[in-house]
Amino acid sequence: MPTVLILGAASEMAQAISRTFAQHGYDVQLAARDSGRLADFAADLRIRHNRMVTLHDFDALRYETHHDFFNSLSPQPEVTVCVFGVMDGEEEAFGNWAITERMISSNFTGAVSILNTVAARYQQQRSGCIAAISSVAGERGRQSKLIYGSTKAALTAYLAGLRNKLFSFNVHVVTIKPGFVYTRMTENLTLPPLLTAKPEEVGQAVYDAVKHKKNVVYVKWMWRWIMFIIKSIPEFQFKKMNL
């Protein structure tokens, strides 16, 4: 049976992705800080979908452990999905380097560290698929998402380069851009329904993208055109706007 590795498996979005892959016959490796807290979720996946589900301790910020962590997995996963990341308050981050550094380290540096290791293994064996959650916030620098958007812009560029690098080795790389997502973190926010995805929609989008070898996926299709319009605004006008 194929196996999927979920990096950052504690979030609602990650768990929805895990469920979708389990429903489609994948064994699941759940990797997170203090993975024991996912024991009940793992048990539910095993019982509900009759799949092998294992727990693995993984810290995106402990770069020195990433190589040994991935190479210790047995079996080695055919698919790796990178879901982890943080989005702190922009004003707090702008005035506090520790918060900014945390976002950069979590959203970009940690992802590059582990995915370089995964990519090297997949390149060597000439097979495998990497999917990672980026963001529409990274498509153009905006004051409202200054730090977070920058980290996701860097991740998007990295994934594009990795997709190019690994293509000739039969390894596919998928960039997922969910837009707004209904989670416990956003339950107190007023979000536009047409632009907001449910975690289950993200899970299905990731699975479909892996299955059909898509390159860049917007979970809600409208985001592609919204961001096209935003990117088309001339800079002399854009810099005056409050976005």
C-alpha positions as CSV (number, residue, x, y, z in Angstrom):
1,M,0.0,0.0,0.0
2,P,1.2,3.5,-0.7
3,T,2.2,5.7,2.3
4,V,1.8,9.5,2.8
5,L,3.9,11.5,5.3
6,I,2.0,14.5,6.8
7,L,4.4,17.1,8.2
8,G,2.7,19.3,10.8
9,A,-0.1,16.8,11.3
10,A,-1.8,18.5,14.3
11,S,-3.7,21.2,12.5
12,E,-7.3,20.8,11.3
13,M,-6.1,21.2,7.7
14,A,-3.5,18.5,8.1
15,Q,-5.9,16.1,9.7
16,A,-8.4,16.7,6.8
17,I,-5.6,15.9,4.3
18,S,-4.7,12.8,6.3
19,R,-8.3,11.5,6.3
20,T,-8.6,12.0,2.5
21,F,-5.5,10.0,1.8
22,A,-6.6,7.3,4.2
23,Q,-10.0,7.1,2.5
24,H,-8.1,6.5,-0.8
25,G,-6.1,3.6,0.5
26,Y,-2.9,5.3,1.8
27,D,-1.2,4.3,5.0
28,V,-0.4,7.5,6.9
29,Q,2.6,8.8,8.9
30,L,1.6,11.6,11.2
31,A,4.6,13.9,12.1
32,A,4.3,16.7,14.6
33,R,5.8,18.1,17.8
34,D,4.8,15.9,20.7
35,S,3.1,13.5,18.3
36,G,1.6,11.5,21.2
37,R,-1.2,14.1,21.4
38,L,-2.4,12.7,18.0
39,A,-3.0,9.2,19.4
40,D,-6.8,9.4,19.4
41,F,-6.8,10.8,15.9
42,A,-4.5,8.1,14.7
43,A,-6.6,5.4,16.3
44,D,-9.7,6.8,14.6
45,L,-8.0,6.7,11.2
46,R,-6.9,3.1,11.7
47,I,-10.4,1.9,12.7
48,R,-12.4,4.0,10.3
49,H,-10.3,3.4,7.2
50,N,-8.4,0.1,8.1
51,R,-5.1,1.7,7.4
52,M,-1.7,1.6,9.0
53,V,-1.2,4.9,10.9
54,T,2.0,5.8,12.7
55,L,3.1,8.7,14.9
56,H,6.4,10.5,14.6
57,D,8.0,13.3,16.5
58,F,9.1,16.1,14.2
59,D,10.1,19.7,14.9
60,A,10.3,22.0,11.9
61,L,12.7,24.3,13.7
62,R,15.2,21.6,14.7
63,Y,16.9,21.5,11.3
64,E,19.7,19.3,12.5
65,T,17.3,16.4,13.1
66,H,15.5,16.5,9.7
67,H,17.9,14.2,7.8
68,D,17.8,11.4,10.4
69,F,14.1,11.9,10.9
70,F,13.2,11.3,7.3
71,N,15.7,8.5,6.7
72,S,14.4,6.6,9.7
73,L,10.9,6.3,8.4
74,S,9.9,2.8,7.4
75,P,8.5,2.5,4.9
76,Q,9.7,5.5,3.1
77,P,6.6,7.5,2.0
78,E,5.8,7.8,-1.7
79,V,4.1,11.2,-1.0
80,T,5.2,13.9,1.4
81,V,2.8,16.7,2.3
82,C,4.2,19.8,4.1
83,V,1.4,21.5,6.1
84,F,3.2,23.2,9.0
85,G,3.5,27.0,9.3
86,V,2.5,30.0,11.5
87,M,0.8,33.3,10.9
88,D,1.3,35.7,13.8
89,G,0.0,39.3,13.9
90,E,1.7,41.5,11.3
91,E,2.0,44.6,13.5
92,E,3.5,42.5,16.3
93,A,5.9,40.8,13.9
94,F,7.0,44.1,12.3
95,G,8.0,45.5,15.7
96,N,9.4,42.3,17.2
97,W,12.2,40.5,15.4
98,A,11.6,37.3,17.4
99,I,8.1,37.0,16.0
100,T,9.3,37.8,12.5
101,E,12.1,35.2,12.8
102,R,9.7,32.6,14.0
103,M,7.5,33.1,10.9
104,I,10.5,32.9,8.6
105,S,11.9,29.9,10.3
106,S,8.6,28.0,10.4
107,N,7.2,28.9,7.0
108,F,10.3,28.9,4.9
109,T,13.6,27.7,6.4
110,G,12.1,24.7,8.2
111,A,10.2,23.7,5.0
112,V,13.3,24.0,2.8
113,S,15.3,22.0,5.3
114,I,13.1,19.0,5.4
115,L,12.0,19.1,1.8
116,N,15.6,19.3,0.6
117,T,16.1,15.9,2.4
118,V,12.9,14.5,1.0
119,A,13.7,15.7,-2.5
120,A,17.2,14.2,-2.4
121,R,15.8,10.8,-1.6
122,Y,13.1,11.0,-4.3
123,Q,15.6,12.2,-6.8
124,Q,17.8,9.3,-6.1
125,Q,15.0,6.7,-6.4
126,R,13.5,8.6,-9.4
127,S,10.0,8.6,-7.9
128,G,7.8,10.3,-5.4
129,C,5.6,13.4,-4.9
130,I,6.0,16.5,-2.7
131,A,3.0,18.7,-1.9
132,A,3.2,21.8,0.2
133,I,0.8,24.4,1.5
134,S,1.7,27.9,0.4
135,S,-0.6,30.9,0.2
136,V,-2.2,33.4,-2.0
137,A,-0.7,36.0,0.4
138,G,2.7,35.3,-1.3
139,E,1.7,36.4,-4.7
140,R,2.2,40.1,-4.2
141,G,3.7,42.0,-1.3
142,R,1.0,43.8,0.8
143,Q,1.2,45.7,4.0
144,S,-1.5,43.6,5.6
145,K,0.5,40.4,5.1
146,L,4.0,41.9,5.0
147,I,5.9,39.2,6.9
148,Y,3.7,36.2,6.4
149,G,3.2,36.9,2.7
150,S,7.0,37.3,2.2
151,T,7.6,33.9,3.8
152,K,5.0,32.3,1.5
153,A,6.4,34.1,-1.5
154,A,9.7,32.5,-0.7
155,L,8.2,29.1,-0.3
156,T,6.2,29.4,-3.6
157,A,9.4,30.3,-5.4
158,Y,11.3,27.4,-3.8
159,L,8.6,24.9,-4.8
160,A,8.6,26.2,-8.4
161,G,12.4,25.7,-8.5
162,L,12.1,22.3,-7.0
163,R,9.4,21.3,-9.4
164,N,11.8,22.3,-12.3
165,K,14.8,20.6,-10.7
166,L,13.0,17.2,-10.1
167,F,10.9,17.0,-13.3
168,S,13.5,15.0,-15.2
169,F,13.8,12.6,-12.3
170,N,10.1,11.6,-12.4
171,V,9.4,13.5,-9.1
172,H,6.5,15.8,-9.0
173,V,6.1,18.9,-6.8
174,V,2.7,20.5,-6.1
175,T,2.0,24.0,-4.7
176,I,-1.3,24.3,-2.8
177,K,-2.9,27.7,-2.2
178,P,-5.9,27.4,0.0
179,G,-6.9,31.0,0.6
180,F,-9.2,31.5,3.6
181,V,-10.0,28.3,5.5
182,Y,-12.6,27.7,8.2
183,T,-10.8,26.5,11.3
184,R,-10.8,27.1,15.0
185,M,-8.3,29.9,14.5
186,T,-10.7,31.7,12.1
187,E,-14.0,31.0,13.7
188,N,-14.3,34.5,15.2
189,L,-13.5,36.2,11.9
190,T,-16.0,37.2,9.3
191,L,-14.9,35.4,6.1
192,P,-16.4,35.6,2.6
193,P,-18.1,32.3,2.1
194,L,-17.3,32.1,-1.7
195,L,-13.6,32.5,-0.9
196,T,-13.3,30.3,2.2
197,A,-12.6,26.6,2.0
198,K,-13.5,23.9,4.5
199,P,-10.6,21.7,5.7
200,E,-12.2,18.8,3.8
201,E,-12.0,20.8,0.6
202,V,-8.3,21.4,1.1
203,G,-7.8,17.7,1.8
204,Q,-9.5,16.7,-1.4
205,A,-7.7,19.3,-3.4
206,V,-4.3,18.0,-2.2
207,Y,-5.2,14.4,-3.0
208,D,-6.5,15.3,-6.4
209,A,-3.4,17.4,-7.2
210,V,-1.1,14.5,-6.2
211,K,-3.2,12.0,-8.2
212,H,-3.3,14.1,-11.3
213,K,0.1,15.7,-11.0
214,K,-1.1,19.2,-11.0
215,N,1.5,22.0,-10.5
216,V,-0.2,24.9,-8.7
217,V,-3.7,24.5,-7.2
218,Y,-6.0,27.2,-5.8
219,V,-8.5,25.4,-3.6
220,K,-11.1,28.0,-4.4
221,W,-10.8,28.8,-8.1
222,M,-11.8,32.4,-7.7
223,W,-8.5,33.2,-6.0
224,R,-6.6,32.6,-9.2
225,W,-8.4,35.6,-10.8
226,I,-8.5,37.8,-7.7
227,M,-4.7,37.5,-7.4
228,F,-4.3,38.0,-11.2
229,I,-6.1,41.3,-10.8
230,I,-4.1,42.3,-7.8
231,K,-0.8,41.5,-9.5
232,S,-1.9,43.5,-12.5
233,I,-2.3,46.8,-10.6
234,P,0.6,49.1,-11.6
235,E,3.1,49.7,-8.8
236,F,2.7,53.5,-8.9
237,Q,-1.0,52.9,-7.9
238,F,-0.6,49.8,-5.8
239,K,1.8,51.4,-3.3
240,K,-0.9,53.9,-2.4
241,M,-3.5,51.3,-1.7
242,N,-4.4,49.9,1.7
243,L,-4.3,46.1,1.0
